[in-house]
Amino acid sequence: MLSIAERHKYILDKLNKYGFVRITDVANELGVTKVTIRKDVKILESKGLLYKVHGSARPANPHVADLDVHVKDNINRDAKRLIAQRAVELLDDNDSIIIASGSTIYSFAEEIKMRQWHHLNIVTPFLRLGVLLNEAENVNVVQLGGTVHKKSLSVLGEEASRSLDDCICSKLFFGVDGIDLEHGITTSTLDEAKLTRKMMKASSQNIVLADSSKFGQRGFGRICALEDIDVIITDDGIPEQMVTIVEEAGVDLIIVR
């Protein structure tokens, strides 16, 4: 039987590799009780080495704050650019699409602007995106109206939601604040989660653009379950175990490198 120190090392090594561990799995693998592993996790949490969440453990607190979009712009910029470049390849020359808000989404818009289109219709709540793509040739921007959320520079609320009633689009591209096994796809505010669900109903295919830091994180507002997403585009920093979970949910996972 492993010593306490060996069990602790085993737990931390698994966290390092997979991004989270289940207490039941570790107990079965080590041949000890769940009570024993819970005590181990509690000790490791008291030392600041992990964060305990409902029968599992994670390397850090998974709950994310509502950050200003300009702050987000400077986080994982290279990964976001690669994700954006891959996302543009999913567009057809005469597409009608919805594009939400966020820093990865803005990188996506920059890629759209650099390319030539025959005719592209874009519906968006994102004010920065509307201004940027209004300058693009053969790109028609429909800017949703509503209450401006200062941190995201995106419109939210009932007015924006009602405007989507008349839209029929092939694809929705949106960013998220968290992709989590238990809670699915989340964002930092309830209003944004509600509007995203409405956008999902107006599109045939739902595509998430998210760098690997979003996996294992949780925003305040729940958008949907993993199974409701058609495609996730992310970078190669995604934890190995999350790859399996996403694919088992029936999601087409595209990993850029």
C-alpha positions in Angstrom: 0.0 0.0 0.0 1.2 3.5 -0.9 2.3 5.9 1.8 0.5 9.3 2.3 3.3 11.1 0.5 3.1 8.6 -2.4 -0.7 9.0 -2.7 -0.3 12.8 -2.7 2.3 12.6 -5.5 0.0 10.3 -7.5 -2.9 12.8 -7.2 -0.8 15.8 -8.1 0.8 14.0 -11.0 -2.6 13.1 -12.4 -3.8 16.7 -12.0 -0.7 17.8 -13.9 -1.4 15.4 -16.8 -5.2 15.6 -17.1 -6.3 18.9 -15.5 -8.6 17.2 -13.0 -9.1 13.9 -11.2 -12.2 12.1 -9.8 -11.9 11.0 -6.2 -13.7 7.7 -7.0 -11.2 7.0 -9.9 -8.1 7.6 -7.7 -9.6 5.4 -4.9 -10.2 2.5 -7.3 -6.7 2.9 -8.9 -4.9 2.9 -5.6 -7.1 0.3 -3.9 -8.1 2.5 -1.0 -11.4 4.0 0.2 -12.9 7.2 -1.1 -12.7 8.6 2.5 -9.0 8.2 2.4 -8.6 10.1 -0.9 -11.0 12.8 0.3 -8.7 13.3 3.3 -5.7 13.4 1.0 -7.4 16.0 -1.2 -8.4 18.1 1.8 -4.8 18.2 3.0 -3.5 19.1 -0.5 -6.2 21.9 -0.7 -5.1 23.3 2.6 -1.6 23.6 1.2 -2.9 25.5 -1.9 -1.9 22.7 -4.2 -5.4 22.0 -5.7 -9.0 23.0 -5.5 -11.7 20.5 -4.5 -15.0 20.5 -6.4 -17.9 18.0 -5.9 -16.1 14.6 -5.9 -13.2 15.8 -8.0 -10.1 18.0 -7.7 -8.6 20.6 -10.0 -5.3 22.4 -10.1 -6.9 25.8 -9.3 -10.2 27.5 -8.6 -12.3 26.9 -11.8 -14.6 29.9 -11.4 -13.7 32.8 -13.7 -14.3 36.5 -13.3 -15.9 38.8 -15.9 -12.9 40.4 -17.4 -12.7 43.5 -19.7 -12.4 42.5 -23.4 -9.2 44.6 -23.7 -7.6 42.5 -20.9 -8.7 39.3 -22.6 -7.1 40.5 -25.9 -3.6 40.0 -24.3 -4.2 36.5 -23.0 -3.0 33.5 -25.2 -2.9 35.7 -28.3 -1.0 33.3 -30.5 -3.4 30.4 -29.7 -6.4 32.7 -30.5 -4.9 33.7 -33.8 -4.4 30.0 -34.8 -7.9 29.2 -33.8 -9.3 32.1 -35.8 -7.4 31.1 -38.9 -8.8 27.6 -38.7 -12.4 28.9 -38.0 -12.4 31.0 -41.2 -11.9 27.8 -43.2 -15.4 26.7 -42.0 -17.1 29.6 -43.8 -18.7 29.4 -47.3 -18.4 32.2 -49.7 -22.1 33.1 -49.5 -22.7 32.3 -45.9 -25.1 33.9 -43.5 -23.7 33.5 -40.0 -23.9 34.8 -36.4 -20.8 35.9 -34.6 -20.9 36.5 -30.9 -18.4 38.5 -28.8 -15.0 38.0 -27.1 -11.3 38.3 -27.7 -11.0 35.1 -29.8 -14.0 36.1 -31.7 -12.4 39.5 -32.5 -9.3 37.6 -33.9 -11.8 35.6 -36.0 -13.2 38.9 -37.4 -9.8 40.1 -38.2 -9.2 37.0 -40.3 -12.5 37.5 -42.1 -11.6 41.1 -43.0 -8.3 39.9 -44.6 -10.1 37.6 -47.1 -12.2 38.2 -50.2 -15.8 37.2 -50.1 -18.6 37.0 -52.8 -21.3 37.9 -50.3 -21.2 37.3 -46.5 -24.0 38.1 -44.1 -23.0 38.6 -40.5 -25.3 39.1 -37.5 -23.5 40.2 -34.3 -24.1 41.7 -30.9 -20.4 42.7 -30.8 -19.9 46.4 -31.4 -16.1 46.2 -32.1 -16.8 43.5 -34.7 -19.5 45.5 -36.4 -17.2 48.5 -36.8 -14.3 46.4 -38.0 -16.2 44.3 -40.6 -18.3 47.3 -41.8 -15.2 48.2 -43.8 -14.9 44.8 -45.5 -15.9 44.5 -49.1 -19.0 42.3 -49.8 -19.6 41.7 -46.1 -23.0 42.8 -44.9 -23.1 43.4 -41.1 -26.4 43.3 -39.2 -25.7 44.9 -35.8 -28.0 43.8 -33.0 -29.3 46.5 -30.7 -29.7 46.5 -26.9 -28.0 47.4 -23.7 -24.2 47.7 -24.0 -22.2 45.6 -21.6 -19.2 47.7 -20.9 -16.7 45.0 -20.3 -17.5 42.9 -23.4 -18.5 45.9 -25.7 -21.4 43.7 -26.7 -25.2 44.4 -26.6 -27.4 42.2 -24.4 -31.0 42.0 -23.3 -34.5 41.5 -24.7 -34.1 43.9 -27.7 -31.0 42.0 -29.0 -32.8 38.7 -28.4 -36.0 39.8 -30.3 -33.9 40.9 -33.3 -32.8 37.3 -33.7 -36.4 36.1 -34.3 -36.1 37.0 -38.0 -32.6 35.5 -38.6 -32.0 32.1 -40.2 -28.2 31.4 -40.2 -26.1 28.5 -41.1 -23.5 28.8 -38.3 -22.9 30.5 -35.0 -19.4 31.2 -33.9 -19.0 32.1 -30.2 -16.4 32.2 -27.4 -16.8 31.0 -23.9 -15.4 31.5 -20.4 -15.5 27.8 -19.4 -15.8 24.3 -20.7 -16.5 22.0 -17.9 -17.4 18.3 -17.5 -20.2 18.9 -15.0 -21.6 22.3 -16.1 -20.9 22.2 -19.8 -20.4 25.5 -21.7 -20.5 28.7 -19.6 -19.9 32.4 -19.8 -19.3 35.1 -17.2 -22.8 36.7 -17.1 -26.4 35.4 -17.2 -27.5 37.9 -19.8 -24.8 36.7 -22.2 -25.7 33.1 -21.6 -29.3 33.8 -22.4 -28.5 35.7 -25.6 -26.1 32.9 -26.7 -28.8 30.3 -26.3 -31.1 32.5 -28.5 -28.3 32.7 -31.1 -28.0 29.0 -31.1 -31.6 28.6 -31.9 -31.2 30.9 -34.9 -28.4 28.8 -36.4 -28.0 25.3 -37.9 -24.5 24.7 -36.5 -22.9 25.8 -33.2 -19.2 26.4 -33.2 -17.1 27.3 -30.1 -13.8 29.1 -30.4 -11.9 28.6 -27.2 -8.2 28.4 -26.3 -7.1 25.5 -24.1 -7.1 27.6 -20.9 -10.9 27.6 -20.9 -11.1 23.8 -20.3 -11.9 23.0 -16.7 -13.1 26.6 -16.0 -16.6 27.7 -15.1 -18.4 31.0 -15.8 -21.4 32.3 -13.8 -23.9 31.8 -16.6 -24.5 28.3 -18.1 -25.1 28.3 -21.8 -25.7 24.7 -22.7 -24.4 21.1 -22.3 -21.4 19.9 -24.2 -23.7 17.7 -26.3 -25.4 20.8 -27.7 -22.2 21.9 -29.5 -21.3 20.8 -33.0 -17.7 21.9 -33.2 -15.0 23.2 -30.8 -11.8 24.7 -32.2 -9.0 24.9 -29.6 -5.2 24.7 -29.4 -3.0 21.8 -28.5 -2.7 22.7 -24.8 -6.1 21.0 -24.1 -5.8 18.4 -21.3 -5.7 14.8 -22.7 -8.6 13.7 -20.7 -10.7 16.6 -21.9 -10.1 15.5 -25.5 -11.8 12.1 -24.7 -14.7 13.8 -22.8 -15.4 16.2 -25.6 -15.3 13.6 -28.3 -17.4 11.2 -26.3 -20.0 14.0 -26.1 -20.3 13.8 -29.9 -18.5 17.1 -30.5 -16.2 17.5 -33.5 -13.0 18.6 -31.9 -10.5 20.6 -34.0 -7.1 21.1 -32.4 -4.8 23.7 -34.0 -1.0 23.6 -33.7 
